[in-house]
Amino acid sequence: MSFLMPLFLWLVIPFIIFFMKSPKSITLQTHILILILLLIALARPVQKESLQEANINAQEIIIAVDISYSMQAKDLFPTRYLFAKETIKHLLSRNTIDHIMLIAFTTNPLLLSPPSRDHELVSLALDNLNPEFILTKGTSLKKLFTKLSSLPHTPKTLILMTDGGEEDNVEELLQLLDSSNISLVTLALGSKQGTTVSKKDGSVLKDKEGNLVITHINPLLHTLTQQLNGIYFSAAVTPEATAAKINTALKENKKTHILKKEQHHYKELYQIPLLLATLLFLFLHTRGVKYLIILFIFLGIPLQASLFDEYTLHQSYKYYNNNDYNKTKQTLKEIDQPTLQSQILLANTHYKEGNYQKAIQIYTSIKSTSIFIKQQLYYNTANAYVYLHQYTKAKTYYIKTLQLGFDTDALHNLKLTMFLEDAALASLGIAHPKSQSAQTSKSENQNKKKEKREEDTPSSTSSSGAGKSSKAKQKNHTLISNDSPQKQPLGSKVYELINKGYIHETQPW
């Protein structure tokens, strides 16, 4: 249970103190209790239930930001890329309705965040992007547009933030966007006269012949936008002012359509303290007490059902913590309205029983706006895929976990999964990932020395439903012999898709 307006609860404190120190008068104390119940009702106690779908009239927006080497130029402060990054953040704070997808691109596009109304999550994905891990340095609008043309052909708006691509064939780019039902808003980053690009050591970038490399806005951008009847403008003085210009352009765009929105459904509980306050008042000032008791019994039936569900969930946690998984599942079936807590507990139970496919099915069906819960669900899903020896899918979910925030266990398991995949291909054996659980299993000193993991144990008193369990500290077992290849840096794995075209670059700036 939580409160939508918890500030009213502060007013309860002085009344409680007065109640404790007031004279032993039943009438006075009952009136004080009535006031306390009314304040609790004003605080709007609610119980969070399952997600429900609703239709909204909104836009689908794709933000494509250039992260090529030329975006390190400093003709925009502090650099073109950091200017674009701040512009995106201001734009996300202004927009609360539309679905936004975030893509970074150089030679190849990289999806940072799928379409989402959770703009905090999109901003987090942007923060976790480190262009230093990107090995490719060119800019290919053709590959970006090809990727976008493969998306469902619903009306979309593309916000293109770049200093220009390497292509000079406008017609080819026009065909790709024309067939995709995409309207274009172009933010040209840089200056027309161009500027040099500094390297990390402070020197200036030069080409193979020793000439200075001058990067400037590609005039193709203006031609492309104009022929698509799009909106073209250059950067304003500040990222905030630039975001305001983009927001104005989005409002002028008429490509909106009905989108399905998933939102939490709250069960209001304010009627409970309000009903109790009313009954107490009538007990004091009326004589028909017996009729009020009958009325209370009828009105209390829904309340009893809600309290029964809470009690049932609490009992399920007890069975789960005692490793009685059959009893846990049987008890969860008695809950009338499945909640976030009960669904996560059911998935954890299937995981404990080794029914990983069923656990994955439930984990992936759970919807939540909490970054912590999403990270936990992605992590548990990845571990389940490892036990099913589906290492490619496991890597995908470990990466999703890390995109929501750094996690030591997820990073360890991601590296381990890469070696497990190679080992499986070479028939060298299988090991299991490190656990993130609060309940760690004992290491078994057997010949194969497999390391088992324990699932996150949800707390029976958790209001979020996920149960924030502490992470157990374990020693990492070495799975690679001394003559095995060295571990590759994480960046090269996370960004492997965008780096496929590295060898074929002709203009790395």
N, C-alpha and C positions, 0 to 999 in steps of 0.2 A: 504494500500500500504506500502511496505517496500523496503529496499535497500540491495542488496547482497554484495555490496562493498561500505559501507558508508564513508570510509576514504576520498574518493574523494570530499565529500561534504564540508570538511574543506577548500578545495582550493577555494570554491565558495565565502567564506566570504570576502577575500580581494578584489575580483572583484566587489562584491556588494558595498563595501565601495568606491571603485574607481568610480563605476557607479554613486553613489550619489554625489560625489565631483567633477566629471569631468565637463569640459565646456559643455555648452548646444549645443553640436553638435550632430545632429541626426545620422550622419554617425558613429562617434566615439562611441556613446552610443549603437547603434545597433550592432557594432562589439563586444562590451563588453558583450552585452546580448547573442550574438551567443556563445561566449566562456563559459558563465555560463550554457547555455543549453547543450553544449558539455560535460561539467564536470558532469552535472546531468545524462546524458546518460551513461558516464563512471561508475557512481555509481550503474548502473544496477537496476533501479526501477522495482519491480515485484509485482504481485498480487497473493497471495496464493489461490489456488483453491482446489478442492476435491482430495482425495487420489486415486492413481491409482496403479494397480497391475503390477509387473514385476517379471520375473523368474531369480533366481540367483542360482549358483552352490555352496552350502554350506553344513555344517554339522549340525545335530541336536545333541546338547550336553546336558547331564543331569549332574548337579553337585549335589551330595548327600553328605552333611556334617554331621558328627556325632556330636550331642550335648548332649550326655549322660554325667553322672557325672564324669566318668573317663577322659573326655576331659578337666577337670580342672587341671589335673596333670601338673607340671611345669618342666618336662624334656625338653620341648621346650619353648622358651621364647616368651611372658610372661607365656602363657599356651598353651596347645595343641589346644584348640578351637580358641583362638585369633590368633595363628599362622596360622591356616587354614583360618580364616576370611580374614586376610591380603593377604594370597596367592590368594584367590578368587578375591579380588579387583584388584590385579596386573594382574591376568589372564584376567579379564573383560576389563581392559584398553588396553591390547595387542590385544584382539580379537574384531574386528569391524564388522564381516560379519555373523558369525554363529548364529543360534537360540540357546539360552541357557535357560534351565529350572533349577530352584533352589529348592532343597528339603532338609529339615532338618529332622533328624530321631533319635529316641531313641528306645523305645519299639514299637512305631508306627511312620510311616512317616507323615510329614506335608508339603504340597505344599506351598512354600513361593512366588514363581513367576512362572507363566506359561511360555511356550516357547516364547521367545521374542528376537528381535534384538535391543530393547531399553535397552542396558546394564546399562544405568544410573538407570533405573527403577529396574533392578535386584539388583544392588548395594544398592539402597534405601531399598528394601525389606530385604536385609541382615542386614543393619544397624538397622532396626526396630525390629529385632528378639532379644528377651531378654531371654536367657536360664534359668534365675532365675524363669520365669513363668512356666517352664516345670516341671511337678510333677514327671513324669516317669524318671528313671535313668538307665535303662538297655539298651542294644543294640541288636536289632533284624534285622539281614540281611535278614532273610526269609520274614518278612513282607514288608520290603523295596522292595525286588525283586518281591514279589507277586504283589505289587502295580505297579511296572514298567511293569510287564508282561501284565497288563490290558490295557496298552497304545497301540495305533496303531502300527503295526509291520513294521514300516519304519526303515531304518538303523539309529542307534543311537550310541553315544559314552557315556558311563557312567564314570564320574570321581568320584571315591569313596574315600572320605577323612575320615578315621576312624583309631582307634587303634585296631579294631577287634570286632566281634560279640560273642554272647553266643553259637551259633550253632557249632556242630562238625560233621554234616552230609554234606560233600562237594557235594555228588552226587545230593542231593535234591536241593541245590543252583544252581548247574550246569544246571539242567533241566529247572529251572525257567528262567535263562538268555539265554540258548540255544534257547528256544522257542520264545524269544522276539527280536531276531535280534539285540542284543546289544553287542558292543565290550567294553572291560573293561580296564580302566586305574586306577590303585590303588595307592594312596598315603598313605603309612603307617605312622601314626603319633605316635611318642613315641620312646622308646628305647627297645632293646631286654632284657636287664637285669631288666627293670621295675623300678617303683618308687612309693612312697606313694602318697596319695591324701589328701590335706589339706581341712578342712571344714572352714566355715565362721568365726568361733570363733578362728581359728588358730590351733585347735587340729587336730590330724591325724585320718583319717577314719579307723574304725575297724569293723570286722564282729561281729556276734552275740556271738561268743565264746571269743571275746576280742583280737583276733589276728589282726595284721596289714594287711590291704588290699593292696596288691601290684598289680598295673596295668601295663601291658606290651603289646607289639604287639602280637596279636593272629597269630600263624604260619599258621592258616587256610587261611589267606588272600593270602599268597604267593602261596600256593597250588591251591587255587581257580583261581587266576589270570593266573598261569602257564597252567592249564588245559584248560583254555578258550583262550590260545594264546594271552593273554593281555599283558599289560606293567605294571610292578611292580617296584616301587622305594620308598625309604624313603625320609624324608624331608631333604632339603639342609640346609645350614647355615642360610639363610635368606628367608623370604617369597618371595622376588623378584626373587631370584635364583631358588626357587622351582617352581614358576609360569613359569619361562623360560623353565624348564625341562618338565613341563606339555604341554606347547605350542609346544615344539619340538615333543612330542609324538603325539599331535593332527595333526601336519603336516604330520607325517608318516602314519597316519590312512587314508585309502582309501575310507571309507564309507561316501562318499558325494553323494548328489542327488539334484535334482532341487526343490527349495523351492520358494513359492510365496512371493514376497516382496511387501509391500505396502509403497509407497512413495508419498510425496507431489508433485503435479504438479504446477509449477509456470508459470504464464502468463507474459512473458517479456513485459515491457513497455518502454524500452529504445528507441524504434523507435519514440515515440512521441516527446521527446525533440530533437532528432536527425533530425526529419522531420521539426520541427519548425525552427531549426538552419539553415537547408538547404534552406528553403523558404525565411528566412530573408536575407541570403547571396545573393540569386538569385534576390530578390527584389531590392537589392542595386546595383547589377552589371549586370542585364539583362533588356531587354525592353519588353520581352514577358510576362508581368505581368498577362494579362487576361488568358493566357493558364495555368499559374501556379495556378491561382485561381480554374480553373476547375479540375486540377490534385489534388489539396488540398481537394476539395469536395469529390472526389472518394476515396482517401486514408483515409479520415477522417471518413468514414462510420463505420469501426470496432471500432474506438476510441469512436464514439458516442454511440455505443452499450454498450461498457464497462462502460462508464460514466453513461449511463442510468441505468445499473444494480446497480451501487453504489448509485445512487439517489433513486432507488426503495427500496433498503435495508434501506436507511436512513428514508424513509417515513414509512416503516414497523415498525421500532423502535418507531417512533412517535405515530403510532396507538396503539402499544403495551403498551407504557407508559400511554396512555390515556384510557386503558382498553377496547379498541375497537378491540376485538380479531377476529371477523368475517372479519373486514377490513384488519387486519394484515395478515390473511391467504390468502385473495384474492390478496393482494399486493405481497406477497411472490411468488405466482404462476406466476407472470410476469417476474421473474428472469430466464433467459435462462440457466445459469450454476449454480446449487446450490453450495454454499460455506459453509465453516465451520460456519460462522456467521449466515447464513440464516437457516441452519439445526438446530442449537441450538435454534434460535429464534422460529422456527416452533414447536419444541418439548416443549419449555416453554409455547407457546400459547395453545397447547393441554392440558398441565398440568393445566393452569389457568382455562380452561373450564371444568375441571373435567374429561377429557377424558384420564385417567391415562394409560390405556393399549396402546393407540396410542403413548402417550408421551414416555413410556418405549421402545416401538419398535424403535422410532427414536433415543433416547438416546443411546441405545445399538448398533445401526448401525453406529454411528459416530466414526471415527478413528482419533486419534491425538497423537502426540509424546510429547505433553506438559503435564507435571505432574499436573500442576494446572488445566488444562481443564479436564484431566482424573478424578481427584479427584472431581471436580464439577459434572461431568456426573454420577459418581458412587453415589454421595450423593443425587442427584436429583432422580435417579432411585430408590434408597432405600426408599426415602420419598413417591414416587408414589406407591411402593409395600405396604407400610404401609396403605395408603388410600384404597388399594384393600384388606386389611386384610391378605395379604400373608406375614406373619411375618418372616418365615424362609428365604425367598429370600431377604427380607429387611435386615435381619441381615447379610447375605452374602455380600451385597453391602456396608453396613456400615463398615464392617471389611476391605473390599477392600479400602475404603476411608481412613481408619486409617493406612493401610499399606503404603500408599503414603505419609503420614505425619500426625502429630498430629492435630486434629481438635476438638475443644471444643463441637461444635454443634453435630458433628457425634458421639462423645463419649456419649453425653447426650441422643441422639436419640437411640443409640444402647442399652443402659441400659433400656430406656423406652420401646423399642420394646420387650425386654425380658419379662417385666412385662405385656405388652399388650397381648403377646402370652399366658401367664399363665391366664390372666384375660379372654381372649376369650374362652379358654378351660373350665374355670369355670363359664362362662356366667356372668362375673362381670362387663362388659361394655367396651367401647373402648375410647381411647384418641388419640390425634394426636401429631406428633413429633414437636419438636422445630424448628423454621425456621432459615435458614442461610442467609436469604435475606437481601438486603439493604432496602426493603420496608416491614415494619412490620405491621401486621394487629392489630387492637385494640382488646383487650380481651373483650369478651362478658360475663357479669356477669349474667349468667343464671343458672338454677338448676344444669345442668351437668358440667358446667365450662370447656367446651372443649377449648383446645388451638389450634388455627389455625396457619398454617405456610404460609409464602409467598415465592414464587419462586424467585431465583436469577434474578434480573432485568438486562439484558445485556445493556451495554452502547452503544449508537449509534455511539460514536466516538472510540470504541475499535478496535484496529487493530488486536488483537488476535482472535476476534470473540466470546469470551466468555463473555466479559464485566466484569471487575473485580469490583464487587460491594462490598461495605463495609458491614460488618456484624452488624446487629442491636442488641443492648443489650436488653435482655428481662429477666424478673425474671422467674426462673424455678418454675412451679406449682407443688406442691407435689401431687402425685397420689397414695401414699401408706399411709395407716393409721398406727398409732403407734404400733398396735399389728400385723402388717404384717411382713414377714421375712426380715432380713437385706439384703442390696444390696451385691451381690457377687463381688469380685474383677474382673476387666475386664480380667486379664490374664487367669483366669480359664475358661472363656467363649471362648476367642479367640483361645485357645489351647485345646479345649475340645476333638477334634478328636485324637490328639496325646496321650491323657491321658486315653484312654479307657482301655488299658491293664495294668493299674497301679497295681491293686490288685493281679494279677497273677504273679508278678515278683518273681524270685527266687534268682537272683544275681543282686541286685540294683547298683552295681558298674561296 
